[in-house]
Amino acid sequence: MTKMSNRAMSDQMAAMVRYLRQEVPGCLAAGVVDMATGMLLSFETTESHPSEVLDLLAGATLDLFQGRTVTMIEDVFKERRGIASSEHYFQEILVNSSNLTHLFIRNNHHEDVVAVVVCPKSVNIGMLFASARRVVKEHGGA
């Protein structure tokens, strides 16, 4: 990738985070993680968070989607279903903590990019999925 395309990708990811914050009902925070590097590319939140928490978010997202055990599960499913693709099997993961709901969605245009959306636990899950999927599809890049 050239410097120009890296910059364009960075701007595109920042825009996607802005759209997630604006269009997902009750969104408290949104971010984008690069699975190839394990880095947080862009992040917006209603509260300030220590940088170490944000760094851990990127690592946790990487573990959720591509940790050793997850990769083994994907390989077993692919083998049983006769799938020879290198495409990742898990595309979306929903995590509920005591007060929050975290949605992780792999970008359909850039497989190494995962969008993260954080909402209150009271969020309407259907609206969360519908809004986040639409934003990622429309603003994730081609």
C-alpha positions in Angstrom: 0.0 0.0 0.0 1.3 3.5 -0.8 1.3 6.3 1.8 -1.6 7.9 0.0 -3.7 4.8 0.2 -2.7 4.3 3.9 -3.9 7.9 4.5 -7.1 7.3 2.6 -7.8 4.1 4.5 -7.1 5.9 7.8 -9.5 8.7 6.9 -12.1 6.1 5.8 -11.8 4.2 9.1 -12.2 7.5 11.1 -15.3 8.3 9.1 -16.7 4.9 9.7 -16.2 5.4 13.5 -18.0 8.8 13.3 -20.9 7.2 11.4 -21.1 4.4 14.0 -21.2 6.9 16.8 -23.9 8.9 15.0 -26.1 6.2 13.6 -26.1 3.3 16.2 -28.7 4.0 18.8 -27.2 4.7 22.3 -23.6 4.3 21.0 -21.2 5.1 23.8 -18.0 4.3 21.9 -16.9 3.0 18.6 -13.6 1.9 17.2 -11.8 0.1 14.4 -9.1 -2.5 15.0 -6.6 -3.7 12.3 -6.3 -7.4 12.8 -3.1 -7.6 10.8 -1.2 -5.3 13.2 -3.3 -5.6 16.3 -3.6 -1.8 16.4 -6.5 0.4 17.2 -6.9 2.5 14.0 -9.6 4.9 15.2 -11.7 5.4 18.3 -14.4 7.8 19.6 -16.0 7.6 23.0 -18.3 9.6 25.2 -15.9 9.2 28.1 -12.1 9.4 28.5 -10.4 6.0 28.8 -6.8 5.3 29.8 -4.6 4.5 26.8 -3.8 1.1 28.3 -7.5 0.2 28.1 -7.7 1.2 24.5 -4.5 -0.8 23.8 -6.1 -3.8 25.5 -9.2 -3.5 23.4 -7.2 -4.0 20.2 -5.5 -7.1 21.7 -8.8 -8.5 23.0 -10.4 -8.0 19.6 -7.6 -9.9 18.0 -7.9 -12.7 20.5 -11.7 -12.9 20.0 -11.5 -13.3 16.2 -8.1 -14.9 15.6 -6.8 -16.3 18.9 -5.2 -19.8 18.7 -8.3 -21.7 20.0 -10.7 -19.6 17.7 -8.5 -20.4 14.7 -8.6 -24.1 15.6 -12.4 -24.0 15.8 -12.6 -22.3 12.4 -10.3 -24.9 10.9 -12.4 -27.8 12.3 -15.6 -26.2 10.9 -14.0 -25.6 7.5 -12.6 -29.2 7.4 -16.0 -30.7 8.3 -17.8 -28.6 5.7 -15.2 -29.1 3.0 -14.3 -25.4 2.8 -10.8 -24.7 1.4 -11.0 -20.9 1.7 -8.7 -18.9 3.9 -11.6 -16.6 4.8 -12.3 -16.3 8.5 -15.4 -18.1 9.7 -16.4 -15.8 12.6 -17.8 -12.5 11.3 -19.6 -11.0 14.3 -19.3 -11.4 18.0 -21.6 -9.9 20.7 -20.3 -9.6 24.3 -22.4 -8.5 27.2 -20.7 -7.2 30.3 -22.4 -6.2 33.5 -23.6 -2.8 32.1 -22.5 -2.7 28.5 -23.0 -4.5 25.2 -20.0 -4.8 22.9 -20.5 -5.7 19.2 -17.5 -6.7 17.1 -18.1 -6.9 13.3 -15.5 -7.9 10.7 -15.5 -5.5 7.8 -16.8 -7.2 4.6 -14.5 -5.1 2.4 -11.3 -5.4 4.4 -11.2 -8.8 6.3 -8.4 -7.6 8.6 -10.6 -4.7 9.9 -13.0 -5.2 12.8 -15.4 -2.4 13.9 -16.3 -2.3 17.6 -19.4 -0.7 19.0 -20.2 -0.2 22.7 -23.7 0.6 23.9 -25.6 0.4 27.2 -26.8 -3.2 28.0 -30.4 -1.9 27.6 -29.8 -1.4 23.9 -32.2 -3.0 21.4 -30.0 -5.8 20.1 -31.8 -5.9 16.7 -31.4 -2.2 16.2 -27.7 -2.4 17.2 -27.0 -5.1 14.7 -29.0 -3.5 11.9 -27.5 -0.1 12.3 -23.9 -1.3 12.8 -24.1 -3.7 9.9 -25.4 -0.9 7.6 -22.7 1.5 8.6 -19.9 -1.1 8.2 -21.3 -2.1 4.8 -21.8 1.4 3.5 -18.7 3.1 5.0 -16.2 0.2 5.3 -14.7 0.8 1.9 -14.7 -1.0 -1.4 
